[in-house]
Structure formats: structure tokens, C-alpha cells
Amino acid sequence: MNNVLKKKVYSGFTCFSLVLLLGACGLNPQNADVDLNNTLPEAKYTVYEEAIRKIGMMSVIYGSLPLNIMSKNIADNTGTSAATSAEVPRDITEIVKSTLNGVGGNVTFIPYDPDFLANSINTGYSEFTNKLIPDVIVSGGITEFDRGLVTKGDSGEIDATIGDFGLSFEDQNKASLAQVTLDFNLIDFRTLAGIPRIQAVNGIKLHKAIKEDSFGFTVKSVTFGAKGTIKKVQGRHAAIRLLVQLSMSQLVGRYQKLPYWRLLPGGQKDDVVIDRVLSDYYEMSESEKIVTMQSFLYLYGYSVQLTGELDSETQKALDEFSGKNGFSDAGNNQTTYLALYENIPIDHQTKQRRKTMPKASLAYAQAQQVLQDNQLSVVPQLNAGDANLKLWTDKNSYQVGENMVVNFSVDSPMFVRVVVINSSGEISTLFPNVYQTDNYCKPGIIYQIPPAQAEFALDIGGPVGTDKIRAIASSTPIAAETLVFTEDGSFDEAKMSIYPVRAESDIVIN
């Protein structure tokens, strides 16, 4: 309830103020020289501006694959922008676009403008050979706007009277709380399906006080939180920009498996990213794990060779790193791997080390080992007619919940990688795996996934449909990122010519 105070005031100060007031009545308003508070243009800068810039650098340092990203139209899905005279913006597409375009590094923003495309086609410029095609699309919008969760305050009023003249003053002190929430999802451009768990749902609470020249804000998310202030003139529109920058950092970080929370004030580990990193870790062979950790150590500034072996120089660097970070038992294990992964410096010096890094791939490390084992100067690449790879399953169709066994064999020593593509287009590696890390296979042996009496099983899960099992064999190791498939799950012949020894098997899931 408002408190109203009225009283008569007779003081020298009041009389002096009244004299000034009466004296001012003699001025001609048309001749008054009004002093406008001129200020220079001010650039938009938020607490997450630095995160947007540095996540692009992070994508380069971590060696992420190039990401072409496009945005759909992003708008107010609550419908309150019109009802509240645009207290929240009706369309925030341009904010999303400028945020994505500000990332840089290995992330390229591709704008979508149907009118521009239509005009290009009408004028004959419809050739797409040199144009970038997006990998993913951002969709989403403003999903919640609670205008006044809390409103409270008081006011004071003073009336002063001298003779026939009076002076009135009113003071208000009110506070209110509002909340805005944005939802974003990442969609695979090839399949037009949502990418599981690659989403951002963030809300911001705005604390408004009439006496102050600013809004206070509180950001709450699954993985981080922050507090700060926004100039009142910017208000809720600036809050939307904060949420967009926050959400785009989260989307790019989750998709590219980057520890983006390091760039955010109050950031905490994101379990989505950690789960994806550990999933990759346990699908690697022992050589893959070591050579990846060696590449991390190289980025830290250690002089290690990328051999894929836990040699003395590598172990020395690991021991020194673990000592600085306060943990023991540094070696080829999950704890060491995550510690190395999470704390790589994000600066220009480390970015330059990434550019000068020796070939840090499994293919490089294992090919050197093959050369040594076979005492060859050259490991020839196999032709399709030089070797055979056979692939089959124990059944042609399965019910959800059943177990599957995958079999394969080779007729000459080769590296083998087996993947499965489910009916939704998701790709998973079956071999090598955490239990079968050595994928250099020999002839005369029928390999099974899982092997007999194994500690794991291949459980059949949804969705129902046709799953496609694909196997590749080569005289040199096969990096997972080099495998390319068409939309129907077939090998992309134009991009897979380096691996001619292949096999296919389809299963039906009911």
C-alpha cells in the first residue's frame, strides 16, 4: 500500500526555491536555450560478448570440424510483444544472425533469405557449385514472458504553500520483477531432424527500480548463472540479446564438444558435452587415446611427439601436468584425458600451436607402427580386388530389446571399422569399442561384436525401421570422421574412394 505524506513547509530553503520558481516565470519559452544531454554513439557490449568471440577461437584450438550454421526466423512465440507495445521484440532473427556471425573460427554463418534466392533464380544466378550448404539450422523463439511477477513499493508527496503560491513534489519508489525465457534447438540440415540434446533453454529475470537508471538481471541456466545490470534505456530488449549470446555459445559448444562454460561468468561443466567427450574416448583404440592426449599436451606447450605410444617424454609431460593441477596417477585414463581436455589455454599462442602441430591423427600414429612392424618403407593402399571383407549378423530382423551379434572377417591383415546407421540417420561406431580396442585384424579369424563371453551386449533399441551396418577395411587406420554416407545410408562414392574395401548389411527392427 502506498504511503502518502502531506504537510505545510515554511523554511528558508522552501522560500528560496519558490523565488527561483517565480523568477523563472518571466522567461519566454520560445527563447529558452535548452541544453540537450548529447552523448556519443555507444557500441552494444554485454557480459557474453567475449564468450561469442572466444568460442570461435576455441573451435580452432580444439580442432573442431568446420560448422556451417543457418538460422530460421526467430520470433516472440508468446504473442505478448503486440499486447505490451513491444516490451519484448516481436522478431529477434537479426540478433541471432549477428551473434552467429560474430563467432568466427571454424563456425561459418550462412544467412537464409528466400527473396534473395528467388531473385537469383529469376536473374539466372542459380548455380550452387560455389555456395556453402548449412550443416545445421537454429530454430526457436521467445517462449515465456512474465511481465510482472512481483510489484511493490511506496510513494511520498510534499505540498508547500506560501500565500497565494504553492509548490508540489511527488516521489515514487517502485520495484518489479519480470522474466523472459528463450528456447533454441539445433536441426540437422540433411535429415531435417532435431539433434538430440543439442538445445538451449535459458531464462533471465529483470529487477526494475524506478529510482535507479538501470535494470538488474539474473540469468539462470542448467549449466551456469550470472548477475549484472543493464541500462534502463535498453531494458528488456538488451536482456534478449544477452540470452541469445548465451544460447548460441551453448549450442555451438554442445555441437562441437567444446568446454564453452570456461568462457561464461559463473559457468559450470555441461554434462551434455562431457558425456559426448567420454563417449568418443571409449570408442577410441589405445593408440587413438594416447595420440589425442599427446596433441593436447602439445597445445599446452610440452615438447612431445605424436606417436600414439606412452613413451617416456609423454609420461614426463603428463606427470608435470598432473602436478600442476593437483591430481595423481597421470596416464592413459579418463581422469587425465578430461583434465587435459578441459583446461587447454584459449589464447593466440595456443591457436598458433594448433596450426604448427604435427599430424596428430590415429592414421599417422598407427601407420608408423605398421611400417615398423612390417619393416616396410611404404604401406600400399589396397584396391577392392586385392582384399575381401565379409560382414553378416546372426539374424536379419530383431525385436526391440533383443541382442545382436555382428560378424566379419578379412582375407589379409587390415584395419577395420564397423558403424551402424539407424533409421533416424544417427551414426554409431560398433568396432573398435572400449572392450575391443585393437582393430588391426588378421585373416583366418571370424571376429564377433561382441565376442563370446563378453562383458557387454549389443541391445536393440528404437526407433523401429531399417538399420544399416557398414564396414570399412584398409591397410592404414581409418579415422571415423573420414567416413561419409549418403542420405539413404550408402557409402558416398565421391568421398569414399580412398577406402574401396567395404561391406554392407541391413537389419530390420520391429
Secondary structure per residue as TSV (DSSP state, phi and psi in degrees):
chain	resnum	aa	ss	phi	psi
A	1	M	-	360.0	138.4
A	2	N	-	-76.8	139.9
A	3	N	-	-101.0	124.4
A	4	V	-	-112.4	127.0
A	5	L	-	-119.4	122.9
A	6	K	-	-126.6	133.4
A	7	K	-	-158.5	159.0
A	8	K	-	-85.9	136.7
A	9	V	-	-125.3	123.8
A	10	Y	-	-125.5	101.9
A	11	S	-	-147.1	162.9
A	12	G	H	-60.9	-36.9
A	13	F	H	-64.5	-45.0
A	14	T	H	-62.6	-43.9
A	15	C	H	-63.8	-40.4
A	16	F	H	-62.2	-43.3
A	17	S	H	-62.6	-38.2
A	18	L	H	-68.6	-37.8
A	19	V	H	-60.4	-43.3
A	20	L	H	-62.1	-40.3
A	21	L	H	-63.8	-45.3
A	22	L	H	-69.0	-36.1
A	23	G	H	-64.3	-33.0
A	24	A	H	-69.1	-18.9
A	25	C	T	-65.8	-17.5
A	26	G	T	-80.9	-6.5
A	27	L	S	-77.6	144.3
A	28	N	-	-88.0	114.6
A	29	P	G	-55.8	-29.4
A	30	Q	G	-71.7	-21.5
A	31	N	G	-102.0	0.2
A	32	A	-	-68.1	136.8
A	33	D	-	-94.1	98.4
A	34	V	-	-82.7	125.8
A	35	D	-	-90.1	101.0
A	36	L	-	-77.9	142.4
A	37	N	-	-84.4	82.4
A	38	N	-	-76.7	135.1
A	39	T	-	-132.7	154.5
A	40	L	-	-74.4	156.2
A	41	P	-	-57.0	144.6
A	42	E	-	-121.0	127.2
A	43	A	-	-73.0	145.2
A	44	K	-	-75.1	120.0
A	45	Y	-	-139.1	126.9
A	46	T	-	-121.5	173.8
A	47	V	T	-68.2	-14.9
A	48	Y	T	-106.4	4.0
A	49	E	H	-60.3	-41.7
A	50	E	H	-66.1	-36.2
A	51	A	H	-64.2	-41.2
A	52	I	H	-62.2	-42.2
A	53	R	H	-69.5	-41.5
A	54	K	H	-79.1	-21.2
A	55	I	H	-69.9	-27.0
A	56	G	H	-66.5	-43.5
A	57	M	H	-63.1	-38.7
A	58	M	H	-61.7	-38.4
A	59	S	H	-64.5	-32.2
A	60	V	H	-74.0	-46.4
A	61	I	H	-62.0	-40.3
A	62	Y	T	-81.8	-2.2
A	63	G	T	69.6	32.3
A	64	S	-	-66.4	148.4
A	65	L	-	-67.0	150.1
A	66	P	-	-56.6	139.3
A	67	L	E	-124.4	117.8
A	68	N	E	-98.2	119.8
A	69	I	E	-125.7	136.7
A	70	M	E	-124.0	153.9
A	71	S	E	-118.7	135.6
A	72	K	-	-75.7	174.6
A	73	N	-	-67.5	128.3
A	74	I	-	-112.3	121.1
A	75	A	E	-136.7	179.7
A	76	D	E	-80.0	108.6
A	77	N	S	-86.5	-3.6
A	78	T	S	-87.3	-20.7
A	79	G	S	78.3	9.0
A	80	T	H	-91.1	-8.0
A	81	S	H	-62.9	-38.9
A	82	A	H	-75.6	-40.5
A	83	A	H	-67.3	-25.8
A	84	T	T	-107.7	20.2
A	85	S	T	55.6	46.4
A	86	A	S	62.2	40.1
A	87	E	S	-63.1	-31.5
A	88	V	S	-117.7	146.3
A	89	P	-	-67.2	147.4
A	90	R	S	-74.0	-35.9
A	91	D	B	-133.4	124.4
A	92	I	-	-116.3	19.7
A	93	T	H	-58.2	-44.3
A	94	E	H	-66.2	-32.8
A	95	I	H	-65.2	-42.5
A	96	V	H	-63.5	-43.5
A	97	K	H	-62.4	-48.8
A	98	S	H	-66.1	-32.0
A	99	T	H	-66.8	-48.0
A	100	L	H	-63.6	-38.8
A	101	N	H	-69.8	-18.5
A	102	G	T	-85.7	-4.7
A	103	V	T	-72.5	-56.5
A	104	G	-	71.0	-154.7
A	105	G	T	64.6	-129.3
A	106	N	T	-89.7	12.9
A	107	V	E	-111.5	122.7
A	108	T	E	-117.3	126.1
A	109	F	E	-87.6	132.4
A	110	I	-	-118.0	109.5
A	111	P	-	-70.6	151.7
A	112	Y	-	-118.9	119.8
A	113	D	-	-136.9	99.5
A	114	P	H	-59.9	-35.5
A	115	D	H	-65.6	-40.6
A	116	F	H	-64.1	-42.7
A	117	L	H	-64.7	-42.1
A	118	A	H	-62.7	-43.1
A	119	N	H	-64.5	-36.3
A	120	S	H	-64.0	-41.2
A	121	I	H	-67.3	-42.8
A	122	N	H	-63.9	-30.3
A	123	T	T	-94.9	5.6
A	124	G	T	91.4	0.1
A	125	Y	-	-97.1	65.2
A	126	S	-	-109.1	10.8
A	127	E	-	-74.8	124.8
A	128	F	-	-105.5	10.7
A	129	T	T	-58.4	-44.1
A	130	N	T	-99.0	9.6
A	131	K	S	-96.9	144.6
A	132	L	-	-78.9	139.1
A	133	I	-	-105.1	133.6
A	134	P	-	-67.8	149.4
A	135	D	S	-88.7	-39.1
A	136	V	E	-138.5	161.0
A	137	I	E	-127.4	137.4
A	138	V	E	-92.8	128.2
A	139	S	E	-125.7	160.0
A	140	G	E	150.3	-163.1
A	141	G	E	169.9	-176.2
A	142	I	E	-78.9	118.9
A	143	T	E	-108.7	-16.3
A	144	E	E	-143.6	138.0
A	145	F	E	-145.8	103.1
A	146	D	E	-99.4	107.1
A	147	R	E	-68.6	-44.0
A	148	G	E	-140.8	83.6
A	149	L	E	-66.6	-39.3
A	150	V	E	-140.4	133.4
A	151	T	E	-137.1	126.3
A	152	K	E	-153.1	162.8
A	153	G	E	159.1	-172.9
A	154	D	E	-148.2	172.7
A	155	S	E	-144.7	157.6
A	156	G	E	-133.1	143.9
A	157	E	E	-135.7	132.3
A	158	I	E	-124.9	128.5
A	159	D	E	-112.2	130.7
A	160	A	E	-121.8	134.2
A	161	T	E	-131.5	131.9
A	162	I	E	-130.7	109.4
A	163	G	T	61.8	-123.5
A	164	D	T	-90.6	1.7
A	165	F	E	-112.1	149.7
A	166	G	E	-137.8	157.8
A	167	L	E	-136.7	130.6
A	168	S	E	-123.6	140.9
A	169	F	E	-138.4	134.5
A	170	E	E	-128.6	136.2
A	171	D	E	-125.8	134.0
A	172	Q	E	-121.5	143.2
A	173	N	E	-137.5	95.7
A	174	K	E	-121.4	152.4
A	175	A	E	-135.5	144.4
A	176	S	E	-143.7	161.6
A	177	L	E	-130.6	126.4
A	178	A	E	-127.7	158.5
A	179	Q	E	-135.8	136.3
A	180	V	E	-126.5	135.9
A	181	T	E	-127.4	137.3
A	182	L	E	-118.4	139.0
A	183	D	E	-116.9	133.3
A	184	F	E	-133.1	144.5
A	185	N	E	-132.0	152.6
A	186	L	E	-106.8	129.1
A	187	I	E	-114.4	134.2
A	188	D	E	-72.8	123.6
A	189	F	T	-67.5	-33.0
A	190	R	T	-69.6	-43.0
A	191	T	T	-102.1	-13.7
A	192	L	-	58.6	27.5
A	193	A	-	-107.6	149.3
A	194	G	E	-65.9	143.2
A	195	I	E	-89.2	117.1
A	196	P	E	-55.1	132.6
A	197	R	E	70.5	-1.6
A	198	I	E	-93.5	82.6
A	199	Q	E	-147.6	167.5
A	200	A	E	-142.1	122.6
A	201	V	E	-126.1	108.1
A	202	N	E	-131.6	141.0
A	203	G	E	-124.9	152.1
A	204	I	E	-131.6	136.6
A	205	K	E	-106.7	131.0
A	206	L	E	-109.6	126.2
A	207	H	E	-105.9	111.6
A	208	K	E	-106.5	132.2
A	209	A	E	-130.0	124.2
A	210	I	T	-62.4	-34.7
A	211	K	T	-67.9	-28.4
A	212	E	S	-89.7	161.4
A	213	D	S	-99.5	30.0
A	214	S	E	-158.5	162.7
A	215	F	E	-101.0	137.1
A	216	G	E	-89.5	148.2
A	217	F	E	-135.6	152.2
A	218	T	E	-132.7	124.5
A	219	V	E	-104.3	130.1
A	220	K	E	-124.6	130.1
A	221	S	-	-141.2	173.3
A	222	V	S	-63.7	-33.6
A	223	T	S	-115.8	-4.5
A	224	F	B	-162.7	170.1
A	225	G	E	-150.8	160.2
A	226	A	E	-159.1	156.8
A	227	K	E	-132.5	155.7
A	228	G	E	177.3	-164.5
A	229	T	E	-133.2	153.8
A	230	I	E	-130.3	138.6
A	231	K	E	-59.4	140.4
A	232	K	T	-59.1	-34.9
A	233	V	T	-63.3	-25.3
A	234	Q	T	-86.0	-48.2
A	235	G	H	57.7	-136.8
A	236	R	H	-68.3	-28.2
A	237	H	H	-64.6	-39.4
A	238	A	H	-67.5	-31.6
A	239	A	H	-63.6	-37.9
A	240	I	H	-62.4	-42.3
A	241	R	H	-61.7	-40.8
A	242	L	H	-57.1	-48.2
A	243	L	H	-65.5	-37.8
A	244	V	H	-62.9	-48.3
A	245	Q	H	-62.0	-40.4
A	246	L	H	-61.1	-47.2
A	247	S	H	-69.9	-38.2
A	248	M	H	-68.0	-35.9
A	249	S	H	-60.0	-41.9
A	250	Q	H	-67.8	-44.7
A	251	L	H	-63.2	-50.0
A	252	V	H	-63.3	-43.2
A	253	G	H	-61.7	-43.7
A	254	R	H	-67.4	-42.0
A	255	Y	H	-67.3	-41.3
A	256	Q	T	-93.0	6.7
A	257	K	T	56.7	51.4
A	258	L	-	-109.7	143.8
A	259	P	-	-77.5	64.0
A	260	Y	G	-63.8	-23.2
A	261	W	G	-61.6	-20.5
A	262	R	G	-64.3	-22.4
A	263	L	G	-92.1	-5.7
A	264	L	S	-106.1	136.5
A	265	P	T	-59.8	126.0
A	266	G	T	73.8	17.0
A	267	G	B	-67.2	145.0
A	268	Q	-	-125.8	160.7
A	269	K	-	-57.2	141.0
A	270	D	-	-99.3	115.3
A	271	D	H	-62.8	-28.3
A	272	V	H	-62.6	-45.6
A	273	V	H	-68.2	-45.7
A	274	I	H	-59.8	-42.7
A	275	D	H	-61.0	-40.6
A	276	R	H	-70.3	-38.7
A	277	V	H	-64.4	-44.3
A	278	L	H	-67.8	-34.4
A	279	S	H	-61.0	-43.1
A	280	D	H	-63.8	-41.2
A	281	Y	H	-59.5	-45.2
A	282	Y	H	-79.2	-8.7
A	283	E	H	-91.1	-7.8
A	284	M	S	-81.1	153.2
A	285	S	-	-77.2	170.7
A	286	E	H	-60.7	-39.3
A	287	S	H	-65.6	-38.5
A	288	E	H	-62.0	-44.4
A	289	K	H	-60.7	-45.5
A	290	I	H	-67.1	-43.9
A	291	V	H	-67.3	-31.0
A	292	T	H	-68.2	-43.0
A	293	M	H	-65.4	-35.4
A	294	Q	H	-63.9	-37.7
A	295	S	H	-66.5	-37.5
A	296	F	H	-62.3	-46.5
A	297	L	H	-60.4	-38.5
A	298	Y	H	-61.3	-38.9
A	299	L	H	-67.2	-29.9
A	300	Y	H	-72.0	-16.5
A	301	G	T	109.7	3.4
A	302	Y	-	-78.5	144.1
A	303	S	-	-90.1	81.7
A	304	V	-	-117.4	152.6
A	305	Q	-	-94.2	142.3
A	306	L	-	-87.9	79.3
A	307	T	-	-101.8	-19.5
A	308	G	S	80.8	8.0
A	309	E	S	-122.1	144.5
A	310	L	-	-82.9	70.8
A	311	D	-	-79.5	178.6
A	312	S	H	-64.1	-38.9
A	313	E	H	-64.9	-41.1
A	314	T	H	-65.1	-44.7
A	315	Q	H	-64.4	-37.5
A	316	K	H	-62.2	-43.6
A	317	A	H	-65.2	-40.1
A	318	L	H	-63.8	-42.8
A	319	D	H	-62.9	-41.5
A	320	E	H	-65.9	-41.3
A	321	F	H	-63.5	-44.7
A	322	S	H	-65.8	-35.2
A	323	G	H	-63.5	-39.7
A	324	K	H	-69.8	-26.4
A	325	N	H	-107.1	6.5
A	326	G	T	73.7	34.0
A	327	F	-	-137.5	159.8
A	328	S	-	-112.9	-176.9
A	329	D	-	58.2	47.6
A	330	A	-	-73.4	125.6
A	331	G	S	-175.5	-158.7
A	332	N	S	-82.4	77.8
A	333	N	S	-144.4	170.3
A	334	Q	H	-62.0	-42.2
A	335	T	H	-60.3	-47.0
A	336	T	H	-65.3	-42.8
A	337	Y	H	-59.8	-48.2
A	338	L	H	-66.4	-38.9
A	339	A	H	-62.5	-42.3
A	340	L	H	-64.7	-44.8
A	341	Y	H	-62.4	-44.0
A	342	E	H	-75.0	-25.0
A	343	N	T	-113.3	15.0
A	344	I	-	-58.6	130.9
A	345	P	-	-60.0	139.9
A	346	I	-	-110.3	88.7
A	347	D	S	-153.5	175.2
A	348	H	H	-68.3	-31.5
A	349	Q	H	-64.4	-43.8
A	350	T	H	-67.9	-36.6
A	351	K	H	-59.9	-39.7
A	352	Q	H	-67.9	-36.8
A	353	R	H	-63.9	-35.3
A	354	R	H	-61.0	-40.4
A	355	K	H	-68.2	-30.2
A	356	T	H	-97.3	4.3
A	357	M	-	-65.3	136.9
A	358	P	-	-63.0	170.6
A	359	K	-	-60.0	106.0
A	360	A	-	-104.8	55.3
A	361	S	S	-117.1	157.9
A	362	L	H	-60.3	-39.6
A	363	A	H	-58.5	-42.0
A	364	Y	H	-64.6	-50.0
A	365	A	H	-64.3	-47.4
A	366	Q	H	-74.6	-31.4
A	367	A	H	-62.9	-37.7
A	368	Q	H	-63.4	-37.7
A	369	Q	H	-67.8	-38.9
A	370	V	H	-63.5	-41.5
A	371	L	H	-58.8	-42.9
A	372	Q	H	-68.3	-43.9
A	373	D	H	-64.6	-37.6
A	374	N	H	-98.0	-1.6
A	375	Q	T	51.9	47.3
A	376	L	-	-110.9	149.0
A	377	S	S	-87.0	-23.4
A	378	V	-	-139.5	134.9
A	379	V	-	-100.2	107.5
A	380	P	-	-70.4	143.4
A	381	Q	-	-78.4	138.4
A	382	L	-	-78.3	146.2
A	383	N	-	-95.7	160.9
A	384	A	T	-58.7	-31.7
A	385	G	T	-83.3	-8.9
A	386	D	T	-86.6	-19.6
A	387	A	-	-149.8	157.9
A	388	N	-	-125.4	141.8
A	389	L	E	-127.9	123.4
A	390	K	E	-111.3	141.9
A	391	L	E	-140.7	131.7
A	392	W	E	-157.1	162.2
A	393	T	E	-116.8	165.1
A	394	D	S	-72.9	-20.0
A	395	K	-	-144.5	163.7
A	396	N	S	-93.8	-18.6
A	397	S	E	-143.4	151.4
A	398	Y	E	-139.6	153.4
A	399	Q	-	-94.0	149.7
A	400	V	T	-59.0	129.7
A	401	G	T	105.1	-17.2
A	402	E	-	-76.6	166.0
A	403	N	E	-102.5	144.8
A	404	M	E	-118.1	148.0
A	405	V	-	-123.2	126.8
A	406	V	E	-106.5	134.0
A	407	N	E	-120.6	146.6
A	408	F	E	-154.1	160.7
A	409	S	E	-149.1	157.4
A	410	V	E	-128.7	156.9
A	411	D	S	-106.9	6.9
A	412	S	S	-155.1	157.7
A	413	P	-	-60.1	123.3
A	414	M	E	-151.3	154.0
A	415	F	E	-80.8	139.7
A	416	V	E	-129.8	136.9
A	417	R	E	-128.8	132.8
A	418	V	E	-121.6	130.0
A	419	V	E	-128.1	162.0
A	420	V	E	-126.6	138.3
A	421	I	E	-116.1	114.0
A	422	N	-	-80.6	179.5
A	423	S	T	-68.7	-12.5
A	424	S	T	-93.5	-0.8
A	425	G	-	90.2	3.9
A	426	E	-	-79.4	136.3
A	427	I	E	-109.4	131.4
A	428	S	E	-131.8	145.4
A	429	T	E	-87.4	126.1
A	430	L	E	-93.5	-33.6
A	431	F	E	-151.3	129.1
A	432	P	S	-72.8	162.6
A	433	N	-	-141.7	-178.6
A	434	V	S	-62.9	-25.3
A	435	Y	S	-95.5	-22.2
A	436	Q	-	-125.8	82.7
A	437	T	-	-87.3	-22.9
A	438	D	-	-91.3	109.1
A	439	N	-	-106.4	20.7
A	440	Y	E	-90.4	104.4
A	441	C	E	-101.6	149.5
A	442	K	-	-113.8	152.7
A	443	P	T	-70.4	160.8
A	444	G	T	81.9	5.3
A	445	I	-	-124.3	135.0
A	446	I	-	-94.8	112.0
A	447	Y	E	-86.8	139.1
A	448	Q	E	-121.7	143.9
A	449	I	E	-124.8	107.0
A	450	P	S	-81.7	159.4
A	451	P	-	-69.5	165.9
A	452	A	T	-58.9	141.4
A	453	Q	T	56.1	33.6
A	454	A	-	-77.0	161.7
A	455	E	S	-87.6	8.3
A	456	F	-	-143.2	168.1
A	457	A	-	-139.4	156.3
A	458	L	E	-96.1	97.1
A	459	D	E	-82.6	133.7
A	460	I	-	-81.3	123.3
A	461	G	-	-123.1	178.1
A	462	G	S	-76.0	173.3
A	463	P	S	-81.1	161.8
A	464	V	-	-70.9	160.0
A	465	G	E	135.9	-155.3
A	466	T	E	-107.1	120.5
A	467	D	E	-97.0	142.5
A	468	K	E	-114.3	119.7
A	469	I	E	-99.6	127.1
A	470	R	E	-127.6	135.3
A	471	A	E	-124.5	143.6
A	472	I	E	-132.7	136.8
A	473	A	E	-126.3	146.9
A	474	S	E	-157.5	155.4
A	475	S	S	-75.7	-12.0
A	476	T	S	-121.0	155.0
A	477	P	-	-56.8	152.7
A	478	I	-	-114.7	111.3
A	479	A	-	-76.2	137.2
A	480	A	G	-59.0	-36.3
A	481	E	G	-71.0	-8.9
A	482	T	G	-87.9	-5.9
A	483	L	-	-84.1	128.2
A	484	V	-	-130.3	131.7
A	485	F	B	-126.1	155.9
A	486	T	-	-82.6	177.7
A	487	E	T	-64.1	-29.1
A	488	D	T	-89.1	7.9
A	489	G	S	87.7	7.4
A	490	S	-	-85.2	160.8
A	491	F	B	-66.9	136.3
A	492	D	-	-78.6	101.9
A	493	E	T	-60.3	-34.6
A	494	A	T	-67.8	-28.5
A	495	K	T	-110.7	-2.9
A	496	M	-	-116.1	17.5
A	497	S	T	-65.5	-22.0
A	498	I	T	-73.2	-14.0
A	499	Y	-	-122.3	78.2
A	500	P	-	-76.9	-17.5
A	501	V	E	-89.2	105.3
A	502	R	E	-142.6	162.7
A	503	A	E	-148.6	152.6
A	504	E	E	-134.0	149.5
A	505	S	E	-154.9	131.0
A	506	D	E	-110.5	145.3
A	507	I	E	-129.4	152.6
A	508	V	E	-107.3	129.6
A	509	I	E	-110.7	123.5
A	510	N	-	-106.9	360.0
